Amino acid sequence: MKWGHRRVEVSIGSARITGPWAYLVRTLLFVVGCGLLAVALAHTGDLGTWSQRWGVMPVATVFALVLVVGVILFYLGAVAIVAWLIG
């Protein structure tokens, strides 16, 4: 079987994306997830300053939310890419 000729679907809620656009969506999910995680890592040094300015709980909550969203997007993209590579 040739690579890229499998039927692929991406379902987000009631929207269903099939074909080559599904690969693009999954790749974008992976890239956006990696980007969010990289930005979060780059700004871990600023957490102390932000905590003094806005409070510990809001900063910790938003930081955790950004990490969770980044990990979910990374996971969805990575699983799709690995599944496509393995078959």
Legacy VTK file of the C-alpha trace (Angstrom):
# vtk DataFile Version 3.0
C-alpha trace
ASCII
DATASET POLYDATA
POINTS 87 float
0.000 0.000 0.000
1.350 3.418 -0.899
1.700 6.049 1.776
-0.894 8.780 1.703
-3.571 6.673 -0.002
-5.420 5.618 3.115
-8.820 7.040 3.961
-8.450 9.430 6.862
-11.126 11.244 8.841
-10.931 13.961 11.462
-14.047 14.526 13.536
-14.283 17.648 15.657
-17.753 17.779 17.133
-20.208 17.368 14.289
-17.733 18.517 11.638
-16.079 15.727 9.679
-12.988 16.302 7.527
-11.820 13.573 5.169
-9.110 13.068 2.578
-5.946 15.102 2.261
-7.366 17.906 4.420
-7.435 15.487 7.355
-3.665 15.109 7.162
-3.274 18.878 7.154
-5.580 19.297 10.151
-3.773 16.612 12.131
-0.394 18.072 11.281
-1.593 21.517 12.332
-2.869 20.101 15.637
0.583 18.625 16.259
2.392 21.860 15.351
0.081 24.054 17.435
0.431 21.683 20.395
4.225 21.757 20.108
4.115 25.538 19.845
1.983 25.936 22.966
4.264 23.634 24.938
7.363 25.483 23.710
5.878 28.862 24.644
4.907 27.550 28.079
8.419 26.204 28.616
9.972 29.478 27.471
7.913 31.462 29.982
8.316 29.313 33.088
10.855 31.829 34.374
8.213 34.566 34.255
5.774 32.724 36.531
7.162 34.387 39.666
6.820 37.881 38.239
3.321 37.168 36.936
2.330 35.692 40.321
3.411 38.863 42.122
1.542 41.014 39.621
-1.740 39.064 39.201
-1.761 36.539 42.044
-0.693 32.926 42.344
-4.011 31.196 41.631
-4.883 32.950 38.338
-1.368 32.457 36.993
-1.213 28.801 38.024
-4.692 28.156 36.587
-3.979 29.772 33.232
-0.561 28.135 32.994
-2.041 24.709 33.736
-4.815 25.329 31.193
-2.274 26.247 28.512
-0.274 23.110 29.297
-3.364 20.890 29.169
-4.514 22.322 25.832
-0.993 22.002 24.428
-0.691 18.383 25.539
-4.114 17.469 24.130
-3.342 19.035 20.749
0.100 17.431 20.708
-1.415 14.048 21.571
-4.150 14.224 18.929
-1.650 15.186 16.251
1.024 12.717 17.332
-1.376 9.778 17.523
-2.677 10.544 14.046
0.821 10.880 12.605
2.021 7.644 14.231
-1.129 5.796 13.111
-0.581 7.024 9.566
3.070 5.929 9.626
2.357 2.494 11.097
-0.744 1.897 9.033
LINES 1 88
87 0 1 2 3 4 5 6 7 8 9 10 11 12 13 14 15 16 17 18 19 20 21 22 23 24 25 26 27 28 29 30 31 32 33 34 35 36 37 38 39 40 41 42 43 44 45 46 47 48 49 50 51 52 53 54 55 56 57 58 59 60 61 62 63 64 65 66 67 68 69 70 71 72 73 74 75 76 77 78 79 80 81 82 83 84 85 86
